[in-house]
């Protein structure tokens, strides 16, 4: 591990003599390690980002509701978070195989949305609605926690900076059609086997949200991975 993180005693024992590979996909900044052992493949996600705790809690809630990774262990140590899960069957629907057979990929994506929308939100404790997200954005703006370099410059220019962009979003909220949302349905987070859905990963942002949120994320990801031919 070429970083400042010290693995827990359990994880050191678990990874002893295992093949370990750093995984670079993703934008969260969390470290992800693929662990290959004789009895299977696992993934360790670790960071000082409390979003890992959120993902752990949501994986627990989603157990038996959606096909998500099985939790092997979760640990908090010295303000750091460690989540170990077993790999899903299948593969991301953005692999070269799916890029060459994008019709299969679209079938998997359709099944993914059908399954997400089948989750009953009546007792869902996770509020990821646009209204709640805007509250979180305002808190980050007020505490100078947003890097303007993370926002497309044309948006900042069009609306006169971050607060202007926030004001535009507040004043142009669409009518909400609430459903269960994954929160980041980009293609690397959807797994399939041929045209069958096998599961979802990276569920830290899942919860009750507007139906169009996941659709917009997926449409952008389809264009990025499959090109205009699939749209």
VOPAGU-2260 file (C-alpha; in pm, 1 decimal, decimal comma):
REM VOPAGU-2260
SITE   aa  ch    i         X         Y         Z
SITE  UNK   A    0       0,0       0,0       0,0
SITE  UNK   A    1     182,5     308,3    -122,0
SITE  UNK   A    2     -12,0     563,9      84,5
SITE  UNK   A    3     -63,6     679,2     442,6
SITE  UNK   A    4    -331,9     424,6     524,8
SITE  UNK   A    5    -255,4     143,8     765,1
SITE  UNK   A    6    -477,8    -158,6     721,1
SITE  UNK   A    7    -656,1    -306,0    1018,6
SITE  UNK   A    8    -530,7    -626,1    1177,2
SITE  UNK   A    9    -818,4    -818,3    1016,6
SITE  UNK   A   10    -746,9    -677,4     669,0
SITE  UNK   A   11    -376,0    -746,4     697,8
SITE  UNK   A   12    -458,0   -1107,5     778,3
SITE  UNK   A   13    -724,9   -1125,8     507,2
SITE  UNK   A   14    -490,8    -997,1     234,7
SITE  UNK   A   15    -189,3   -1205,7     337,4
SITE  UNK   A   16     -60,5   -1397,8      33,9
SITE  UNK   A   17    -344,0   -1255,9    -181,9
SITE  UNK   A   18    -289,7   -1094,2    -521,9
SITE  UNK   A   19    -368,7    -722,8    -489,4
SITE  UNK   A   20    -430,9    -478,3    -774,4
SITE  UNK   A   21    -508,2    -106,1    -749,1
SITE  UNK   A   22    -820,2      -5,7    -944,5
SITE  UNK   A   23    -831,1     337,3   -1106,6
SITE  UNK   A   24   -1195,7     363,5   -1223,0
SITE  UNK   A   25   -1408,3     612,5   -1034,3
SITE  UNK   A   26   -1412,0     980,4    -936,0
SITE  UNK   A   27   -1463,6     970,2    -560,8
SITE  UNK   A   28   -1095,8     972,8    -464,7
SITE  UNK   A   29   -1138,2     655,2    -259,1
SITE  UNK   A   30    -868,6     391,2    -289,3
SITE  UNK   A   31    -997,2      64,6    -437,2
SITE  UNK   A   32    -798,5    -258,8    -428,2
SITE  UNK   A   33    -894,6    -577,3    -612,6
SITE  UNK   A   34    -805,2    -875,7    -395,8
SITE  UNK   A   35    -778,8   -1217,8    -557,3
SITE  UNK   A   36    -770,7   -1519,7    -326,4
SITE  UNK   A   37    -815,3   -1892,8    -390,3
SITE  UNK   A   38   -1177,4   -1871,2    -272,7
SITE  UNK   A   39   -1276,4   -1573,7    -489,8
SITE  UNK   A   40   -1235,6   -1206,9    -575,7
SITE  UNK   A   41   -1297,1    -919,7    -333,3
SITE  UNK   A   42   -1276,0    -541,3    -338,1
SITE  UNK   A   43   -1144,4    -322,0     -59,1
SITE  UNK   A   44   -1248,2      43,9     -60,9
SITE  UNK   A   45   -1076,4     268,4     190,6
SITE  UNK   A   46   -1050,6     642,6     248,5
SITE  UNK   A   47   -1096,3     923,6     498,2
SITE  UNK   A   48   -1416,7    1001,1     305,2
SITE  UNK   A   49   -1726,1     928,9     522,0
SITE  UNK   A   50   -1909,5     841,3     200,8
SITE  UNK   A   51   -1773,6     490,1     253,9
SITE  UNK   A   52   -1977,0     467,6     574,3
SITE  UNK   A   53   -2282,4     579,3     377,5
SITE  UNK   A   54   -2216,5     308,1     120,8
SITE  UNK   A   55   -2187,6      46,9     394,9
SITE  UNK   A   56   -2519,7     153,7     549,1
SITE  UNK   A   57   -2691,0     152,7     211,1
SITE  UNK   A   58   -2552,8    -188,6     116,7
SITE  UNK   A   59   -2702,5    -318,4     440,2
SITE  UNK   A   60   -3042,3    -166,3     359,5
SITE  UNK   A   61   -3034,2    -295,5       0,1
SITE  UNK   A   62   -2960,2    -653,4     105,3
SITE  UNK   A   63   -3229,9    -872,1     -57,4
SITE  UNK   A   64   -3375,7    -566,5    -234,3
SITE  UNK   A   65   -3120,2    -535,3    -516,2
SITE  UNK   A   66   -2824,1    -740,1    -639,1
SITE  UNK   A   67   -2539,5    -553,6    -470,1
SITE  UNK   A   68   -2199,8    -669,3    -337,7
SITE  UNK   A   69   -2194,4    -883,8     -25,9
SITE  UNK   A   70   -2033,6    -709,1     271,8
SITE  UNK   A   71   -1741,2    -905,0     417,4
SITE  UNK   A   72   -1630,0    -645,7     672,2
SITE  UNK   A   73   -1655,9    -277,2     760,2
SITE  UNK   A   74   -1418,6     -93,6     992,3
SITE  UNK   A   75   -1360,1     261,9    1111,6
SITE  UNK   A   76   -1012,5     327,5    1247,4
SITE  UNK   A   77    -834,2     657,9    1314,5
SITE  UNK   A   78   -1096,0     856,7    1116,9
SITE  UNK   A   79   -1052,6     625,5     821,0
SITE  UNK   A   80   -1308,7     392,9     667,1
SITE  UNK   A   81   -1256,8      43,7     526,3
SITE  UNK   A   82   -1521,6    -151,1     334,5
SITE  UNK   A   83   -1450,3    -502,5     208,4
SITE  UNK   A   84   -1698,0    -667,1     -28,9
SITE  UNK   A   85   -1719,9    -974,5    -246,0
SITE  UNK   A   86   -1718,8    -912,4    -621,0
SITE  UNK   A   87   -2035,6    -934,2    -829,4
SITE  UNK   A   88   -2079,3   -1184,3   -1107,2
SITE  UNK   A   89   -2058,2   -1044,8   -1458,5
SITE  UNK   A   90   -1875,6    -734,2   -1575,4
SITE  UNK   A   91   -1924,4    -361,5   -1616,6
SITE  UNK   A   92   -2140,4    -274,7   -1916,2
SITE  UNK   A   93   -1863,4     -45,0   -2043,0
SITE  UNK   A   94   -1609,6    -319,3   -2115,5
SITE  UNK   A   95   -1486,5    -366,0   -2475,1
SITE  UNK   A   96   -1718,4    -667,0   -2505,7
SITE  UNK   A   97   -2021,4    -448,2   -2435,5
SITE  UNK   A   98   -1893,5    -165,7   -2653,8
SITE  UNK   A   99   -1890,6    -414,1   -2942,9
SITE  UNK   A  100   -2232,3    -554,4   -2843,7
SITE  UNK   A  101   -2402,4    -239,4   -2720,5
SITE  UNK   A  102   -2750,1    -384,3   -2779,1
SITE  UNK   A  103   -2679,9    -631,4   -2497,4
SITE  UNK   A  104   -2559,9    -342,0   -2286,3
SITE  UNK   A  105   -2879,9    -146,9   -2346,2
SITE  UNK   A  106   -3086,0    -451,9   -2249,3
SITE  UNK   A  107   -2892,9    -475,9   -1921,9
SITE  UNK   A  108   -2944,5    -104,0   -1858,3
SITE  UNK   A  109   -3318,7    -134,7   -1921,9
SITE  UNK   A  110   -3339,4    -418,4   -1669,0
SITE  UNK   A  111   -3132,9    -212,2   -1424,2
SITE  UNK   A  112   -3385,2      71,8   -1432,8
SITE  UNK   A  113   -3679,7    -165,1   -1401,9
SITE  UNK   A  114   -3523,3    -319,0   -1093,6
SITE  UNK   A  115   -3431,7      16,2    -937,4
SITE  UNK   A  116   -3784,1     147,7    -986,6
SITE  UNK   A  117   -3928,9    -167,6    -830,3
SITE  UNK   A  118   -3774,9     -80,2    -490,5
SITE  UNK   A  119   -4045,4      46,2    -253,5
SITE  UNK   A  120   -3948,3     393,7    -128,8
SITE  UNK   A  121   -4213,7     404,4     143,2
SITE  UNK   A  122   -3968,4     309,1     417,1
SITE  UNK   A  123   -3645,8     423,5     250,1
SITE  UNK   A  124   -3446,2     631,3     503,2
SITE  UNK   A  125   -3214,7     793,4     247,7
SITE  UNK   A  126   -3319,7    1132,5     108,8
SITE  UNK   A  127   -3128,6    1206,1    -211,1
SITE  UNK   A  128   -3399,2    1427,2    -361,7
SITE  UNK   A  129   -3305,0    1739,1    -561,9
SITE  UNK   A  130   -3428,9    1958,4    -275,4
SITE  UNK   A  131   -3201,0    1783,3     -28,1
SITE  UNK   A  132   -2907,8    1788,6    -269,2
SITE  UNK   A  133   -2952,8    2165,2    -309,2
SITE  UNK   A  134   -2939,5    2203,6      69,9
SITE  UNK   A  135   -2612,5    2009,0      74,1
SITE  UNK   A  136   -2473,7    2227,1    -205,2
SITE  UNK   A  137   -2566,6    2545,4     -17,3
SITE  UNK   A  138   -2392,1    2419,0     295,0
SITE  UNK   A  139   -2078,1    2343,3      93,2
SITE  UNK   A  140   -2091,7    2683,5     -75,6
SITE  UNK   A  141   -2127,8    2862,1     258,4
SITE  UNK   A  142   -1830,0    2671,0     397,8
SITE  UNK   A  143   -1612,3    2711,1      87,9
SITE  UNK   A  144   -1605,9    2335,8      26,8
SITE  UNK   A  145   -1658,9    2341,9    -351,0
SITE  UNK   A  146   -1365,6    2378,1    -588,9
SITE  UNK   A  147   -1475,1    2590,5    -886,4
SITE  UNK   A  148   -1232,5    2393,3   -1103,0
SITE  UNK   A  149   -1466,7    2095,3   -1060,2
SITE  UNK   A  150   -1744,8    2285,1   -1242,3
SITE  UNK   A  151   -1751,9    2334,5   -1617,6
SITE  UNK   A  152   -1630,2    2691,9   -1680,3
SITE  UNK   A  153   -1907,4    2772,7   -1928,9
SITE  UNK   A  154   -2167,6    2711,5   -1655,9
SITE  UNK   A  155   -1989,4    2946,4   -1417,0
SITE  UNK   A  156   -1954,3    3210,3   -1687,6
SITE  UNK   A  157   -2318,3    3178,4   -1792,0
SITE  UNK   A  158   -2450,3    3224,5   -1437,9
SITE  UNK   A  159   -2190,5    3460,0   -1290,4
SITE  UNK   A  160   -2009,8    3215,1   -1064,4
SITE  UNK   A  161   -2100,2    2937,5    -823,2
SITE  UNK   A  162   -2362,5    3128,0    -624,3
SITE  UNK   A  163   -2528,4    3242,3    -946,1
SITE  UNK   A  164   -2538,5    2884,9   -1069,2
SITE  UNK   A  165   -2684,6    2771,1    -736,4
SITE  UNK   A  166   -2951,4    3046,5    -757,5
SITE  UNK   A  167   -3044,5    2928,7   -1108,2
SITE  UNK   A  168   -3083,3    2569,7    -990,0
SITE  UNK   A  169   -3302,8    2673,7    -696,3
SITE  UNK   A  170   -3527,1    2887,8    -916,9
SITE  UNK   A  171   -3562,1    2625,1   -1191,2
SITE  UNK   A  172   -3642,1    2308,8    -998,6
SITE  UNK   A  173   -3862,0    2070,7   -1197,4
SITE  UNK   A  174   -4165,1    1893,7   -1054,6
SITE  UNK   A  175   -4034,7    1589,0    -871,4
SITE  UNK   A  176   -4136,7    1237,4    -967,7
SITE  UNK   A  177   -3984,6    1046,7    -678,1
SITE  UNK   A  178   -3856,6     690,2    -704,9
SITE  UNK   A  179   -3566,1     483,2    -579,9
SITE  UNK   A  180   -3244,2     612,7    -735,7
SITE  UNK   A  181   -2901,8     452,3    -755,6
SITE  UNK   A  182   -2743,0     796,3    -758,2
SITE  UNK   A  183   -2470,8     722,5   -1014,0
SITE  UNK   A  184   -2595,8     495,3   -1289,3
SITE  UNK   A  185   -2293,0     548,1   -1509,3
SITE  UNK   A  186   -2204,7     232,4   -1700,2
SITE  UNK   A  187   -1909,5     125,3   -1477,9
SITE  UNK   A  188   -2156,2      85,8   -1189,1
SITE  UNK   A  189   -2392,8    -150,6   -1373,6
SITE  UNK   A  190   -2288,8    -516,5   -1415,9
SITE  UNK   A  191   -2419,8    -768,7   -1663,3
SITE  UNK   A  192   -2366,3   -1108,5   -1819,4
SITE  UNK   A  193   -2457,9   -1092,6   -2187,9
SITE  UNK   A  194   -2799,7    -923,1   -2181,8
SITE  UNK   A  195   -2876,9   -1009,0   -1819,4
SITE  UNK   A  196   -2834,8    -773,0   -1524,9
SITE  UNK   A  197   -2613,3    -910,8   -1248,5
SITE  UNK   A  198   -2593,1    -614,0   -1012,4
SITE  UNK   A  199   -2491,4    -263,9    -904,6
SITE  UNK   A  200   -2184,0    -122,0    -733,4
SITE  UNK   A  201   -2101,3     217,1    -574,3
SITE  UNK   A  202   -2434,5     279,0    -401,8
SITE  UNK   A  203   -2322,5     553,8    -160,6
SITE  UNK   A  204   -2557,8     806,7    -326,1
SITE  UNK   A  205   -2863,8     583,2    -354,0
SITE  UNK   A  206   -3196,8     681,3    -204,3
SITE  UNK   A  207   -3522,0     857,2    -286,1
SITE  UNK   A  208   -3473,9    1099,1    -573,1
SITE  UNK   A  209   -3627,8    1228,0    -893,8
SITE  UNK   A  210   -3677,9     970,3   -1167,5
SITE  UNK   A  211   -3486,2    1178,3   -1421,8
SITE  UNK   A  212   -3165,1    1195,6   -1219,0
SITE  UNK   A  213   -3044,5     843,0   -1301,4
SITE  UNK   A  214   -3175,9     870,5   -1657,7
SITE  UNK   A  215   -2964,2    1181,3   -1722,1
SITE  UNK   A  216   -2650,7    1020,2   -1573,8
SITE  UNK   A  217   -2697,3     705,0   -1780,9
SITE  UNK   A  218   -2769,6     888,7   -2106,4
SITE  UNK   A  219   -2444,7    1081,4   -2070,0
SITE  UNK   A  220   -2253,2     762,1   -1989,2
SITE  UNK   A  221   -2403,8     573,1   -2283,5
SITE  UNK   A  222   -2292,1     848,1   -2521,7
SITE  UNK   A  223   -1944,6     851,8   -2366,6
SITE  UNK   A  224   -1900,2     472,7   -2385,6
SITE  UNK   A  225   -2109,7     355,5   -2680,5
SITE  UNK   A  226   -2120,7     672,1   -2890,9
SITE  UNK   A  227   -2417,7     825,5   -3067,1
SITE  UNK   A  228   -2506,3     494,5   -3233,0
SITE  UNK   A  229   -2683,5     377,7   -2916,3
SITE  UNK   A  230   -2894,4     693,2   -2867,3
